[in-house]
Amino acid sequence: MRHLVTLIWSLILLQMVNFVLNSLNGGGTLNFITPVIIAVIFTLFVILISSMNEAPRELEHSKK
């Protein structure tokens, strides 16, 4: 679930960045595909980093 939320937020934020940069460049047609691809790559990167940094089992047990 947390990775799905990461994907949604990265899609929203990268589409906003795309819009602002397109507006600063003088307008024109918006490219919707590139931010989606970057958001998916960013989400995969976050999943990879989070899987490498799992909390130790002792700490997870003490939180319950």
Backbone as ProteinMPNN parsed JSONL, in Angstrom:
{"seq_chain_A": "MRHLVTLIWSLILLQMVNFVLNSLNGGGTLNFITPVIIAVIFTLFVILISSMNEAPRELEHSKK", "coords_chain_A": {"N_chain_A": [[0.819, -1.195, 0.0], [1.948, 1.235, 0.785], [3.743, 1.634, -1.249], [2.124, 1.996, -3.429], [0.955, 4.441, -2.788], [3.245, 5.993, -2.907], [3.745, 5.845, -5.659], [1.461, 7.173, -6.654], [1.751, 9.784, -5.548], [4.211, 10.499, -6.694], [3.497, 10.512, -9.381], [1.631, 12.642, -9.409], [3.209, 14.839, -8.504], [5.299, 14.909, -10.401], [3.864, 15.404, -12.744], [2.986, 17.974, -12.171], [5.455, 19.337, -12.095], [6.188, 18.954, -14.739], [4.193, 20.479, -16.017], [4.762, 23.091, -15.078], [7.407, 23.493, -16.005], [6.932, 23.277, -18.737], [5.296, 25.497, -19.105], [7.079, 27.548, -18.484], [8.729, 27.291, -20.615], [7.381, 28.365, -22.686], [4.916, 27.34, -23.34], [2.91, 25.25, -25.414], [2.456, 21.815, -26.468], [1.664, 19.45, -23.934], [3.677, 16.892, -22.562], [2.706, 13.896, -21.528], [3.63, 11.34, -21.112], [6.405, 11.061, -20.478], [6.731, 12.079, -17.72], [5.24, 10.08, -16.422], [6.712, 7.764, -16.917], [9.097, 8.442, -15.598], [8.075, 8.646, -12.996], [7.347, 5.988, -12.468], [9.874, 4.771, -12.571], [11.082, 6.127, -10.426], [9.465, 5.198, -8.319], [10.069, 2.447, -8.368], [12.746, 2.647, -7.647], [12.468, 3.645, -5.021], [11.162, 1.456, -3.84], [13.195, -0.447, -4.055], [15.214, 0.711, -2.427], [13.845, 0.833, 0.034], [13.451, -1.864, 0.541], [16.006, -2.691, 1.033], [16.575, -1.438, 3.396], [15.219, -2.509, 5.654], [13.703, -2.62, 8.895], [15.316, -3.908, 11.823], [14.4, -7.113, 13.237], [14.083, -7.157, 16.014], [13.406, -4.543, 16.705], [10.97, -4.213, 15.357], [9.4, -6.031, 16.737], [9.3, -4.915, 19.293], [7.785, -2.652, 18.892], [5.154, -3.421, 18.769]], "CA_chain_A": [[0.0, 0.0, 0.0], [2.788, 2.437, 0.842], [4.374, 1.822, -2.554], [1.089, 2.547, -4.299], [0.857, 5.861, -2.445], [4.451, 6.608, -3.468], [3.524, 5.981, -7.099], [0.449, 8.211, -6.894], [2.345, 11.087, -5.26], [5.236, 10.82, -7.691], [2.779, 10.884, -10.61], [1.063, 13.988, -9.248], [4.258, 15.853, -8.42], [6.026, 15.021, -11.668], [2.994, 16.07, -13.716], [3.033, 19.409, -11.856], [6.754, 19.835, -12.56], [6.096, 18.976, -16.202], [3.36, 21.616, -16.409], [5.473, 24.343, -14.798], [8.527, 23.629, -16.936], [6.371, 23.527, -20.061], [4.834, 26.881, -19.12], [8.259, 28.41, -18.535], [9.337, 27.128, -21.932], [6.578, 29.059, -23.686], [3.678, 26.633, -23.647], [2.996, 24.138, -26.361], [1.757, 20.605, -26.037], [2.215, 18.782, -22.755], [4.101, 15.51, -22.729], [2.235, 13.175, -20.349], [4.257, 10.023, -21.001], [7.709, 11.135, -19.813], [6.61, 12.092, -16.259], [4.739, 8.785, -15.949], [7.848, 6.837, -16.936], [9.997, 8.842, -14.512], [7.417, 8.299, -11.734], [7.468, 4.535, -12.28], [11.279, 4.503, -12.24], [11.292, 6.622, -9.065], [8.796, 4.277, -7.397], [10.886, 1.231, -8.306], [13.931, 2.998, -6.868], [12.049, 3.719, -3.618], [10.919, 0.074, -3.402], [14.506, -1.08, -3.903], [15.872, 1.276, -1.245], [13.121, 0.444, 1.251], [13.666, -3.288, 0.808], [17.362, -2.838, 1.556], [16.659, -0.805, 4.704], [14.181, -3.002, 6.552], [14.024, -2.498, 10.316], [15.65, -5.189, 12.456], [13.249, -7.82, 13.803], [13.912, -6.809, 17.427], [12.705, -3.267, 16.786], [9.591, -4.423, 14.925], [8.7, -6.751, 17.797], [9.097, -4.029, 20.438], [6.798, -1.631, 18.552], [3.791, -3.96, 18.867]], "C_chain_A": [[0.866, 1.263, 0.0], [3.475, 2.689, -0.494], [3.373, 2.364, -3.57], [0.923, 4.046, -4.045], [2.073, 6.612, -2.98], [4.299, 6.825, -4.964], [2.537, 7.104, -7.399], [1.033, 9.6, -6.664], [3.41, 11.454, -6.283], [4.595, 11.176, -9.03], [2.253, 12.313, -10.531], [2.155, 15.048, -9.289], [5.027, 16.002, -9.731], [5.164, 15.627, -12.776], [2.964, 17.578, -13.457], [4.345, 20.027, -12.324], [6.753, 19.938, -14.086], [5.295, 20.185, -16.674], [4.1, 22.937, -16.227], [6.627, 24.54, -15.78], [8.048, 23.871, -18.359], [5.888, 24.969, -20.171], [6.008, 27.855, -19.195], [8.926, 28.372, -19.905], [8.496, 27.772, -23.034], [5.312, 28.339, -24.081], [3.907, 25.513, -24.636], [2.255, 22.932, -25.815], [2.468, 19.979, -24.842], [2.573, 17.342, -23.095], [3.717, 14.755, -21.455], [2.994, 11.876, -20.108], [5.566, 10.077, -20.218], [7.592, 11.222, -18.293], [6.091, 10.773, -15.687], [5.878, 7.771, -15.894], [8.816, 7.162, -15.802], [9.39, 8.49, -13.16], [7.509, 6.805, -11.452], [8.9, 4.167, -11.907], [11.585, 4.954, -10.819], [10.66, 5.686, -8.044], [9.564, 2.971, -7.27], [12.159, 1.467, -7.503], [13.603, 3.059, -5.376], [11.786, 2.325, -3.064], [12.241, -0.645, -3.166], [15.213, -0.586, -2.646], [15.167, 0.841, 0.032], [13.284, -1.037, 1.564], [15.063, -3.544, 1.36], [17.48, -2.32, 2.986], [15.531, -1.238, 5.629], [14.645, -2.88, 8.0], [14.394, -3.869, 10.878], [14.433, -5.799, 13.144], [13.024, -7.45, 15.267], [13.124, -5.508, 17.576], [11.249, -3.408, 16.356], [8.783, -5.098, 16.021], [8.393, -5.819, 18.973], [8.068, -2.946, 20.15], [5.373, -2.116, 18.77], [3.27, -3.924, 20.261]], "O_chain_A": [[0.563, 2.236, -0.692], [3.76, 3.837, -0.837], [3.748, 3.113, -4.473], [0.767, 4.825, -4.986], [1.947, 7.74, -3.455], [4.682, 7.874, -5.483], [2.764, 7.901, -8.31], [0.84, 10.497, -7.484], [3.497, 12.611, -6.694], [5.094, 12.049, -9.74], [2.409, 13.096, -11.468], [2.045, 16.035, -10.016], [5.368, 17.118, -10.123], [5.692, 16.3, -13.661], [2.921, 18.371, -14.398], [4.348, 21.121, -12.889], [7.264, 20.908, -14.647], [5.685, 20.845, -17.637], [4.073, 23.798, -17.106], [6.802, 25.63, -16.324], [8.695, 24.599, -19.112], [6.051, 25.599, -21.216], [5.936, 28.869, -19.889], [9.608, 29.318, -20.299], [8.876, 27.721, -24.203], [4.688, 28.703, -25.078], [4.979, 24.909, -24.678], [1.523, 23.022, -24.829], [3.696, 19.979, -24.752], [1.852, 16.665, -23.829], [4.338, 14.956, -20.411], [2.993, 11.368, -18.987], [5.807, 9.215, -19.372], [8.305, 10.489, -17.608], [6.468, 10.391, -14.579], [5.991, 7.01, -14.934], [9.301, 6.258, -15.122], [10.117, 8.075, -12.257], [7.728, 6.404, -10.309], [9.116, 3.339, -11.022], [12.271, 4.247, -10.08], [11.262, 5.41, -7.006], [9.695, 2.44, -6.167], [12.601, 0.588, -6.763], [14.381, 2.574, -4.555], [12.154, 2.04, -1.924], [12.388, -1.371, -2.183], [15.752, -1.387, -1.883], [15.828, 0.511, 1.017], [13.258, -1.427, 2.731], [15.274, -4.518, 2.082], [18.39, -2.719, 3.713], [14.947, -0.403, 6.319], [15.832, -3.019, 8.295], [13.842, -4.882, 10.451], [13.537, -5.077, 13.583], [11.88, -7.43, 15.72], [12.28, -5.385, 18.462], [10.376, -2.771, 16.946], [7.611, -4.778, 16.216], [7.329, -5.929, 19.582], [7.522, -2.368, 21.09], [4.468, -1.299, 18.94], [2.139, -4.342, 20.509]]}, "name": "protein", "num_of_chains": 1, "seq": "MRHLVTLIWSLILLQMVNFVLNSLNGGGTLNFITPVIIAVIFTLFVILISSMNEAPRELEHSKK"}
